[in-house]
């Protein structure tokens, strides 16, 4: 049996992703911390709200995921930001039975970069270094545009502003409150 004490040893190297810096709290509606299902009628909208935030000033993204009890795949719905860490989204009860739902949140380096790029442009700063930073975070197609110094800064800025971030590989989630639909 192999024994080691160093975290630098090959077999001790961590391969999992670092924990998310986003925190998801106060998911509602919920009954007794999700112990009992909320009740809704067939055809009702279930409006889910949560407080999602992170340490620091990175951009935060949140989404509602839900599924009917017998389905294997989850449906993701982007949540709307209402200010002061408050987010919401909804789904419609289409079948009788139980639904599960949860809220996922994460920090997004690409959105943080886009937000900061706009601030720097509005301040009249040189964006050449920012385009190189963005190229490291961007999709291959956007990387070609951002890294092309032959293009005008305005063209590169417009392409960066219009780009959508890719979803991260792993996301943090909270407990799944339940919803029971009745007639």
Backbone bond lengths (Angstrom), bond angles and torsions (degrees), N, CA, C in turn:
res aa  C-N    CA-C-N  psi(-1)  N-CA   C-N-CA  omega(-1)  CA-C   N-CA-C  phi
1 X - - - 1.444 - - 1.525 108.65 -
2 X 1.329 115.92 128.97 1.454 121.37 -178.67 1.539 110.34 -79.35
3 X 1.336 115.80 135.89 1.460 121.00 176.56 1.517 108.14 -126.30
4 X 1.320 114.27 143.93 1.455 118.69 178.59 1.519 109.25 -154.74
5 X 1.317 115.96 158.94 1.454 119.29 179.76 1.523 112.03 -123.41
6 X 1.300 117.85 -8.38 1.460 120.34 -177.61 1.518 111.17 -91.51
7 X 1.325 116.27 136.87 1.460 119.72 175.67 1.514 111.15 -76.69
8 X 1.328 117.56 -7.23 1.455 121.52 179.31 1.523 112.50 -88.18
9 X 1.337 117.02 -7.96 1.448 121.63 178.55 1.523 109.32 -62.84
10 X 1.341 117.58 140.83 1.462 121.68 -175.11 1.522 113.16 -53.66
11 X 1.304 118.21 -45.12 1.460 119.65 -176.17 1.521 111.74 -73.42
12 X 1.327 117.14 -14.78 1.464 119.69 179.38 1.522 111.75 -95.69
13 X 1.323 117.07 -3.15 1.468 119.89 -178.00 1.524 110.15 -63.02
14 X 1.317 116.14 137.14 1.463 120.44 -179.97 1.517 109.44 -83.59
15 X 1.304 115.88 132.23 1.449 120.39 178.58 1.522 111.39 -111.49
16 X 1.329 118.50 -12.26 1.456 119.76 -178.83 1.528 109.90 -76.54
17 X 1.314 115.33 157.10 1.465 121.09 179.96 1.523 109.67 -71.47
18 X 1.329 117.25 151.38 1.455 119.36 177.29 1.525 110.10 -64.78
19 X 1.323 118.03 155.75 1.467 119.35 -179.01 1.527 110.55 -65.38
20 X 1.313 114.66 150.49 1.453 120.00 178.75 1.520 110.14 -66.26
21 X 1.330 115.62 145.33 1.450 119.83 177.01 1.516 110.76 -90.42
22 X 1.315 117.43 -3.15 1.462 121.15 179.26 1.523 109.90 -84.09
23 X 1.306 114.64 142.16 1.454 121.67 178.07 1.524 107.97 -116.66
24 X 1.337 116.39 133.80 1.459 122.10 176.21 1.516 107.27 -115.58
25 X 1.337 115.95 120.99 1.463 121.35 -178.75 1.522 110.22 -132.74
26 X 1.312 114.55 164.15 1.469 123.14 171.82 1.526 112.73 52.45
27 X 1.324 116.71 48.48 1.459 120.02 175.26 1.523 107.23 -69.62
28 X 1.311 116.36 126.67 1.458 121.86 -178.80 1.521 109.01 -142.26
29 X 1.295 119.61 147.58 1.456 126.84 11.37 1.526 111.14 -79.50
30 X 1.299 114.38 152.83 1.455 122.05 175.23 1.519 108.37 -157.76
31 X 1.315 115.64 152.55 1.456 121.61 177.87 1.520 107.43 -121.51
32 X 1.313 116.48 119.69 1.461 123.24 178.17 1.532 111.12 53.07
33 X 1.340 115.18 53.02 1.469 122.88 178.15 1.527 113.11 58.35
34 X 1.322 118.02 33.65 1.455 122.28 178.96 1.509 113.94 84.90
35 X 1.321 117.42 4.10 1.467 120.76 -179.24 1.520 111.19 -67.08
36 X 1.336 116.16 -34.73 1.461 121.20 179.12 1.524 109.09 -120.86
37 X 1.334 116.76 149.65 1.466 118.71 -179.08 1.532 111.72 -74.79
38 X 1.336 115.37 148.35 1.458 119.16 169.16 1.518 106.11 -76.32
39 X 1.308 118.43 164.76 1.467 120.62 -178.75 1.524 109.42 -119.97
40 X 1.321 114.85 136.79 1.447 122.22 176.22 1.524 108.01 -142.14
41 X 1.330 116.58 155.12 1.464 122.19 177.41 1.525 109.42 -90.36
42 X 1.312 115.44 158.18 1.452 121.95 177.12 1.527 108.71 -56.79
43 X 1.333 117.06 130.11 1.455 122.12 -179.06 1.525 114.39 93.67
44 X 1.329 118.50 -11.47 1.465 121.64 179.02 1.523 111.68 -71.60
45 X 1.313 115.14 152.79 1.461 122.10 170.72 1.530 107.49 -90.12
46 X 1.304 116.90 136.44 1.457 121.68 172.88 1.522 106.07 -103.46
47 X 1.322 116.06 106.69 1.466 120.79 178.31 1.525 107.46 -88.86
48 X 1.320 115.37 118.50 1.459 121.81 -178.83 1.526 108.11 -106.61
49 X 1.318 115.64 130.98 1.455 121.66 179.61 1.522 108.43 -125.18
50 X 1.325 115.89 152.59 1.461 120.85 178.68 1.523 109.35 -158.94
51 X 1.301 114.86 160.81 1.457 121.59 171.58 1.522 106.68 -102.39
52 X 1.327 116.13 120.75 1.463 121.80 -178.05 1.524 107.52 -127.57
53 X 1.327 116.32 125.70 1.459 120.48 -177.95 1.515 109.53 -153.99
54 X 1.336 115.50 171.92 1.465 120.88 179.32 1.515 109.06 -142.78
55 X 1.321 114.79 162.69 1.460 118.60 172.76 1.523 108.02 -72.43
56 X 1.289 117.64 156.56 1.455 120.50 179.10 1.510 112.07 77.12
57 X 1.317 115.70 -158.87 1.455 118.67 -176.24 1.525 112.67 -122.53
58 X 1.308 118.25 17.12 1.460 121.05 178.14 1.520 110.96 -65.03
59 X 1.339 115.47 151.19 1.459 121.24 178.09 1.528 109.19 -67.32
60 X 1.316 115.60 139.54 1.462 122.35 -179.12 1.525 108.69 -113.10
61 X 1.325 115.67 143.16 1.460 122.96 177.00 1.525 107.28 -125.34
62 X 1.327 116.39 143.91 1.466 120.22 178.06 1.519 109.21 -136.41
63 X 1.325 115.03 149.26 1.461 120.25 175.37 1.515 109.92 -144.16
64 X 1.325 114.10 149.99 1.457 122.69 173.85 1.513 106.63 -94.89
65 X 1.329 116.87 131.85 1.461 119.63 171.50 1.518 107.64 -120.92
66 X 1.327 115.52 141.70 1.466 119.87 -178.55 1.519 109.34 -149.48
67 X 1.333 114.02 162.62 1.466 119.99 175.11 1.512 109.22 -158.79
68 X 1.308 115.55 153.80 1.457 122.25 171.82 1.517 107.35 -75.25
69 X 1.316 118.15 149.71 1.465 122.34 -170.41 1.522 115.20 -53.35
70 X 1.327 119.63 -36.25 1.465 121.46 -176.10 1.522 113.80 -91.42
71 X 1.317 117.75 -6.35 1.453 120.41 -178.98 1.520 110.62 -86.17
72 X 1.324 115.81 148.57 1.456 120.22 -179.27 1.522 112.09 -91.32
73 X 1.326 117.26 -33.63 1.467 119.58 -176.00 1.528 111.37 -92.99
74 X 1.322 114.30 145.92 1.453 122.78 179.75 1.523 108.94 -94.66
75 X 1.310 116.09 148.71 1.461 122.22 175.52 1.520 107.31 -106.08
76 X 1.324 116.91 128.98 1.467 121.48 -178.76 1.525 110.11 -103.92
77 X 1.328 115.31 135.17 1.461 122.52 178.09 1.527 107.45 -127.12
78 X 1.349 118.23 124.45 1.468 118.70 177.40 1.525 110.31 -62.75
79 X 1.314 116.39 141.63 1.460 120.72 178.94 1.524 109.44 -94.33
80 X 1.321 115.65 148.14 1.463 122.35 178.66 1.526 108.93 -91.54
81 X 1.329 115.77 137.18 1.463 121.87 178.81 1.526 108.55 -88.51
82 X 1.335 116.61 130.09 1.465 121.76 -178.63 1.520 112.65 -112.68
83 X 1.315 117.65 7.90 1.457 121.41 -178.97 1.519 111.41 93.67
84 X 1.335 115.36 156.74 1.458 122.02 177.48 1.531 112.81 53.90
85 X 1.330 116.42 42.85 1.475 124.11 176.47 1.522 114.14 68.72
86 X 1.324 119.62 8.73 1.466 123.13 -175.70 1.530 110.55 -96.06
87 X 1.341 116.00 129.76 1.459 123.59 -178.36 1.525 109.51 -129.13
88 X 1.340 116.77 155.09 1.469 119.78 175.70 1.528 111.02 -152.61
89 X 1.313 114.61 155.71 1.468 123.94 173.58 1.522 106.47 -160.62
90 X 1.319 117.05 169.77 1.462 118.95 -179.56 1.526 110.94 -145.52
91 X 1.318 113.94 163.79 1.466 120.85 172.78 1.517 107.46 -141.61
92 X 1.331 115.66 159.04 1.461 121.18 -177.12 1.523 110.46 -100.38
93 X 1.332 115.89 137.57 1.465 121.88 176.21 1.529 107.01 -80.25
94 X 1.334 116.33 110.60 1.457 121.16 -175.11 1.525 113.91 -108.28
95 X 1.334 117.61 -14.31 1.463 121.73 -178.81 1.523 108.70 -135.10
96 X 1.329 116.06 152.70 1.461 120.42 172.55 1.514 108.86 -72.63
97 X 1.303 117.20 140.91 1.456 120.88 179.45 1.509 111.13 130.21
98 X 1.309 114.87 -162.46 1.469 120.64 -176.16 1.517 112.12 -101.06
99 X 1.315 114.40 143.88 1.453 123.36 172.61 1.519 107.46 -119.16
100 X 1.311 115.68 150.09 1.463 120.93 171.50 1.512 107.13 -116.16
101 X 1.320 116.28 146.30 1.456 119.66 176.39 1.511 110.08 -149.26
102 X 1.316 114.62 156.00 1.453 121.11 177.22 1.522 108.25 -153.67
103 X 1.301 115.81 169.23 1.458 122.18 177.95 1.516 107.97 -118.70
104 X 1.331 115.53 132.89 1.457 120.56 176.10 1.522 108.41 -114.51
105 X 1.307 115.96 143.32 1.451 120.11 177.68 1.515 110.41 -139.99
106 X 1.326 117.04 150.32 1.455 121.36 179.05 1.519 109.58 -156.68
107 X 1.313 115.67 158.98 1.460 120.41 172.30 1.518 107.77 -86.97
108 X 1.318 115.66 145.84 1.461 119.65 -176.34 1.524 110.26 -123.59
109 X 1.337 118.08 108.18 1.463 120.77 -179.64 1.530 113.41 -61.15
110 X 1.333 117.12 -35.58 1.462 119.69 -179.08 1.529 110.86 -67.64
111 X 1.327 117.73 -45.07 1.465 120.43 177.29 1.523 111.33 -63.59
112 X 1.318 117.17 -37.27 1.464 120.96 176.45 1.521 109.50 -61.60
113 X 1.329 116.60 -44.77 1.460 121.09 178.67 1.528 110.99 -62.70
114 X 1.344 117.92 -44.36 1.464 120.91 178.56 1.529 111.15 -59.55
115 X 1.312 116.37 -45.11 1.464 120.72 -179.90 1.529 110.78 -61.42
116 X 1.324 116.60 -45.53 1.462 120.71 -179.41 1.529 111.68 -68.88
117 X 1.334 117.64 -33.87 1.461 121.63 177.56 1.530 109.88 -61.38
118 X 1.318 116.94 -43.44 1.470 120.58 178.66 1.526 110.60 -62.25
119 X 1.327 117.00 -43.21 1.469 120.32 179.26 1.533 110.98 -61.39
120 X 1.323 116.52 -41.83 1.466 120.22 -179.18 1.532 111.04 -68.61
121 X 1.309 116.03 -39.25 1.478 119.12 177.73 1.523 110.03 -64.41
122 X 1.328 117.18 -45.78 1.463 121.08 179.29 1.529 111.80 -61.12
123 X 1.336 116.60 -28.32 1.465 121.44 178.86 1.528 112.11 -85.82
124 X 1.342 117.02 -2.00 1.462 120.88 177.70 1.517 114.52 77.13
125 X 1.324 117.57 22.12 1.459 120.81 -179.01 1.530 111.44 -81.66
126 X 1.329 115.79 159.46 1.462 122.29 174.57 1.525 107.89 -70.73
127 X 1.315 117.64 129.02 1.469 122.19 -174.76 1.525 113.97 -102.73
128 X 1.320 118.67 3.51 1.467 120.17 -173.58 1.530 112.23 -59.31
129 X 1.315 118.71 -43.07 1.472 120.65 178.33 1.522 111.09 -69.05
130 X 1.329 116.87 -35.59 1.466 120.47 179.23 1.525 111.79 -65.43
131 X 1.329 117.06 -34.66 1.467 119.77 177.00 1.524 110.66 -65.03
132 X 1.315 118.08 -37.28 1.469 121.45 177.54 1.526 111.05 -67.68
133 X 1.324 116.40 -39.62 1.471 120.07 176.82 1.521 109.47 -63.15
134 X 1.328 116.96 -45.29 1.466 121.44 178.99 1.510 112.64 -62.80
135 X 1.329 116.92 -34.58 1.465 120.36 179.28 1.523 111.19 -62.01
136 X 1.322 117.00 -32.56 1.466 120.55 178.70 1.531 111.32 -70.98
137 X 1.330 117.36 -23.70 1.470 121.72 -178.33 1.525 112.92 -97.79
138 X 1.323 117.35 -14.64 1.460 122.20 -168.60 1.513 114.01 -88.25
139 X 1.326 114.00 169.32 1.462 121.96 173.44 1.530 108.70 -68.11
140 X 1.335 118.52 162.30 1.472 120.15 -179.35 1.531 113.63 -56.68
141 X 1.337 117.77 -39.05 1.465 120.02 -179.80 1.523 111.48 -65.21
142 X 1.318 116.99 -45.48 1.458 120.80 179.67 1.528 110.58 -69.68
143 X 1.312 116.32 -32.75 1.463 121.18 178.87 1.533 110.83 -58.39
144 X 1.339 116.40 -39.63 1.471 120.89 178.82 1.529 110.92 -63.30
145 X 1.320 116.27 -40.79 1.471 120.53 -178.79 1.522 110.75 -71.30
146 X 1.320 117.47 -47.15 1.462 120.94 -176.80 1.523 111.65 -66.59
147 X 1.311 117.09 -34.42 1.458 121.37 -178.82 1.520 113.95 -82.27
148 X 1.323 117.64 -6.64 1.462 121.81 -177.92 1.531 109.90 -87.53
149 X 1.322 116.71 97.33 1.469 121.96 -178.84 1.520 111.95 -69.63
150 X 1.344 118.31 -13.65 1.461 121.14 178.50 1.530 111.59 -72.73
151 X 1.339 116.55 -23.32 1.464 119.84 177.74 1.520 109.94 -76.70
152 X 1.311 115.85 153.27 1.463 120.82 176.49 1.526 108.92 -68.86
153 X 1.327 114.79 149.28 1.469 119.72 179.13 1.526 111.37 -57.41
154 X 1.319 118.12 -35.99 1.471 121.26 -178.66 1.528 110.84 -64.66
155 X 1.344 117.45 -39.46 1.465 120.80 177.63 1.521 110.66 -65.19
156 X 1.316 116.05 -43.19 1.465 120.41 179.32 1.526 110.20 -65.38
157 X 1.326 116.87 -40.23 1.464 121.02 179.69 1.535 110.79 -64.17
158 X 1.333 117.09 -44.99 1.469 120.60 179.70 1.526 111.07 -61.44
159 X 1.320 117.76 -41.45 1.465 121.25 178.48 1.530 110.24 -64.70
160 X 1.323 117.02 -40.93 1.469 121.10 179.47 1.518 111.25 -66.16
161 X 1.320 116.51 -39.98 1.468 120.80 -178.84 1.521 112.19 -68.23
162 X 1.325 117.18 -33.61 1.460 121.28 -177.10 1.530 113.12 -83.40
163 X 1.311 117.59 -13.62 1.474 120.84 -175.41 1.530 111.30 -73.80
164 X 1.314 114.77 145.11 1.467 121.42 176.41 1.524 108.78 -103.80
165 X 1.332 117.03 141.10 1.465 118.96 178.59 1.520 111.41 -73.64
166 X 1.302 115.21 152.75 1.467 120.62 175.25 1.524 108.41 -82.41
167 X 1.332 118.38 146.04 1.459 119.17 177.04 1.524 110.67 -67.49
168 X 1.320 117.79 144.10 1.462 119.62 179.84 1.521 111.76 -70.64
169 X 1.308 115.42 159.42 1.466 120.88 -178.17 1.523 111.74 -68.53
170 X 1.327 117.78 -37.24 1.452 118.88 -179.60 1.510 109.32 -130.02
171 X 1.304 115.96 142.92 1.456 121.39 -176.69 1.514 109.75 -132.54
172 X 1.300 115.73 152.14 1.456 121.31 178.45 1.523 109.17 -88.34
173 X 1.316 117.62 142.05 1.459 119.65 177.06 1.519 110.08 -136.03
174 X 1.321 115.10 168.66 1.455 121.16 179.69 1.519 109.13 -111.55
175 X 1.333 115.87 -173.43 1.462 121.07 177.03 1.522 109.53 -62.17
176 X 1.300 116.79 155.08 1.452 121.76 -176.88 1.521 110.86 -101.83
177 X 1.339 118.18 102.67 1.464 118.79 172.56 1.517 109.20 -64.08
178 X 1.323 116.01 156.58 1.466 120.20 -179.27 1.516 110.39 -111.31
179 X 1.324 115.16 154.42 1.464 121.57 178.34 1.516 107.80 -131.91
180 X 1.313 118.01 129.06 1.446 122.21 176.56 1.520 108.52 -110.28
181 X 1.331 116.26 127.17 1.470 120.94 178.73 1.526 108.97 -97.11
182 X 1.307 115.74 133.46 1.460 121.93 177.32 1.526 109.17 -120.02
183 X 1.328 115.99 166.56 1.469 119.29 179.58 1.486 112.86 -68.57
